[in-house]
Amino acid sequence: MAVDANSLTTLANLQSYLGISAGVDETILERSIDRASALIEAILGRPIKARNLYEWHDSLGTDQIGVKVRPINHVKYVAFGSQNALSVSAASGSTDILATVEVTPSHIRLFRVTSTGSESTEQVQFTNHETTAELATHINGVTGFEASAIEDFSAYQLHPRAGVNVLTTTAYLSAAWDTTADLRVDQEAGIISMVSDAFPSDHWATEFPAEYRSVLVAYNGGHDTVPFDIEQACLETAASLYRDRKKDLGVTSESLGDYSYSVAATGRIVQQIRGMLGARVRIR
């Protein structure tokens, strides 16, 4: 096992902080780091380390969008509008009693129920099938389904949608296609703004469409190096999780004769993080 690539400190740093030699409880320490990192990100309301992100936004007719992860390191593209990109239907001669296709921000889910009531699910990940043409090829190899690429887009451009029964209709999966708008980026604030196109080509856009989940922002966001205060919070939280691993966190105090001790409840760890990183907590 190893510390997750997006965790907020290293095994070596935690060992040094605790004064523990290499080779001692390393798996426990690594899990403590991963859990502390997840807890901190949940409290702050965003990922911390830089990564590639694909976010769907409800623009509602505004000319600005605020992304979830700051700072913005670079924007690959911003896409909106709608164009059919992929069709999915039940395989010819299918005897299934239900077959649905669903689109999420990270994959297509194919679900079917056979004539005997048996259920099966296939998830087609965008990380492994990056274009709609690749998705169509894979879906054609899945029992019970057929697909055809109408236009070749990035798989991430497909609009998220709930499952539709392809036994009764062909599902036409649409994609956000327009990537030509004139945009400005405030990298530290994490804001993308649209300005009037100086040289409009096939349209003239001055604001994003007034529709839910209509704008896709593909960008790299987060810190290349974890800020010192966040790493310190991770070290202290991971250390607390490690030290308290054999204690009953439901117990606040215990005594035996003249000896007594107190145990910090889980809520105290959360308050500790909030106390250290309160200024960084994302206002929702």
N, C-alpha and C positions, 0 to 999 in steps of 0.2 A: 504494500500500500504506500501511497505518497500523498502529500498535501495537494489539494485541488489547485489547479492552475490559477484560479481566480481568488484563492484565499488571500488574506490580508497580511500575513507574515509568514516566516519560514520556520521549519523545524529547528534549524540551527539557532535562530534568534530566540525561540521559546526555550530551548535547552539552556542557552546562556542566561536568559532572564531568571529561570528557575534554579540555575546552578546544578543541572542534571547532566551526567556524562552521556556521551553518544552510546546508543545501544540499549538504554534503559527506557522501558515503557514507550518505545517510539510509536507504535501503532495507536496507543491511547492518546499520546500527545498530538499526533496528526489529526485524529478525530476531534480532539478538543479545539484545534485551530480551525478546522472546517466548520464546526458548529458555532464557534464564536464569530467567525466571519459571516455566516448566514444570519445570525442574530443581529449583528451590527447593520448589515445591509437591510434587513427587515425594518429595523428601527429608523434608519436614515431614509428608507423609502426608495432606494436606487442601488444599482451595482456601483462598485467603486473602481475596480481595475478596468483599464481600457479594453474594449472588445467591439466587434462588429455587431450592429443592431439593426433590426427592421421593425419599425413602429408604425402602426396604423393610428391615424388621428381623426377626431371629429372636428373639422375646421369650422363648420357652421357659417360659412360665408365671410370669414375674417381674412385679413391679409398677413396674419402672423401665426406661427405655430411654435409652442415651447416643447422641446423634446424632454424625455424623462431623465437622461443621463448627461451630466455636465462634467467637465467641459466637452464641447464638440471638437474633436481632433480634425476630422474632415467629413464632408458630405459626399457620398457617392452619387446619389440622385434623389430628387423628390418627384414622385409620380402621382398623378390623379387622372380623372376621366375614367371612362369605362369602354372596354372593347372585348368581345368574345375571343377567348384565347384557346380554350380546350373544351371538347365535348366528351361526355362520358355517358354510356348507356349500358344496359344489361346485355350480356352475351346472347347472340342469336340462339334461339331454342332453349333458353334458360328455363328451368323448372323451379327456381327459387320462389319463395313466397314474399321475400323482401330483399331489396338490394339498394343501399344508399351510398352517396358520396358526400363527404363533408370536407370543407377547406378550413384549416386553421392557419395562424401566421407562420407555422413551421413545417406543416405536413398536410397531405391529403389522407383522409381516413376512409377506407372502403369497408362497408359492413354488409353482411348478407346472412339471411336465414334460409336454409335449404328446405325442401319439401318435407323432410323428416323432423324439422324443428331445430336442427343443429346450427349454432351460430359461429361465425368466424369474422375476424377483423384483420385488415392489412393496413399498416401505416406506411405511407410512402414519404420519406423524409426529404425535405428540400436540400439538406446538406449533401445528400447522396445523388439527387436528381435535380440539377440546378436550373433546367429550362423546361418549358412546357412540352417541348418535343421529347425530352428524356422522360418526363412524367408519362406521356402517352405511350411510349415504348414499354415502360414498366407495367402500366395498368393493363395493357394488352396481354401481358403474361400472367395476370391474376385471374384465377378461375371465377367466372360469373360476370366479368366486366369487359367492355371494349371502350377504346378511347381514340381520339384523333386530335392532333394539334392543328388548330385553326390559324393561329399566329404564334410565332416563337418569341416568348418573353421570358424574363427571369421568373422562376417558380415563385419567388417571394412577392411578385407583383400581383398574384392572384388574390382577389378579394376574399376575405374570410366569409364563410356562409355556413348555415346549418345544413344538416344532412337532407338530401332530396332523394326521393324514391325513383330510381332510374328504370324500374320495371314498368312504370306508367308513362314516363316521359324521358326525353334526352336532357341531361343536365348540361347547360352551356355555362362554363365557368369563365367569368370575366376577369380582366386584369386592368390595373391602373396603367395607362399607356403613355400619358403625356409627360415628358421629362424636359420640356423646352422653356419653361417659365424663367423669367429673370428674377433671381433671388439674392438676398443679402443675408449674411450669417454673423450673428453675435456669438462667438465661440464660447466665451466665458459664461454668459448668461444662458446659453443654450436656446437661443431664439432664431428662427428662420423667418424672414420677412419677404413678401413679394412686392415688387415694384412694377410699374407699367412697362410692358415690353417696348424697348426702343425700336426694335426691328421685328415686329410680329411676322411669323411665317404663316401657319395655317389657322391661327387664332390670336386673340389679344386678351390675355388674362391679367386682371388687376387684383383678384382675390381668389382664394381657394373655394371650391364648390361647397354649397350649403347642404352637405349630406353627412350622415354618420359613417365613420370608418371609410372615409373617401380619399384620404391622403396618406401615401406611404412615404416615410422618410427612411432612407437607407444611409446609415452613417456609422462612424467610429466614435465612440464616446467613452469618457472615463479618464482616469489618471494612469499615465505610463508608470509612475512611481507612486506607491501608496503614501499619502501624507503622513507625517510623523505622528500627529495626534491620533489618527485613525489606527495606525499600526500599534501605538501604545495601548489604545483601548482594546485591540484584539489580543495583545499579549496579556493584559490584565484579566480579560474575560476568559481566555483559554486557560490561564493559570488557575483561576477560580474553579472552572469546570473540572480541571485535572485534580485539584486538591480536594474538591467536594465529591468526587466520584463514588466514594464509599459511604457517604453520609446520607441520612434521610433528610432531604430538603424540606420535608413537611414539618420537621421539628425545628422550633425556633430556639428552644433552650432545654437543657437536660442537666440533672445533678445526680451525684452519687456521693453521699456523705458530705464531706467538706469541699468536694471537687465539683465544679460546674463549668459548662461551656455553652456558647451560643452558636447556632448554625444559620448562615445567611440563606434566606429563602430565595427561590428563583427570581421573584420580583425585585429583590435587592440588586441582583446582577443587572437587570434591565435598568433600574434607576442609576446604577453606576455608569452604564454606557450613556444614558441620557445626560448625566451630569458632566461627563467628559466631552460629549459631542453634541450637546444641545443646540449649538449655533449652526450645526450642519444638518439638522433634521429637516427633511423636505416638508414644506407646508402643502398639504393636499387640498 
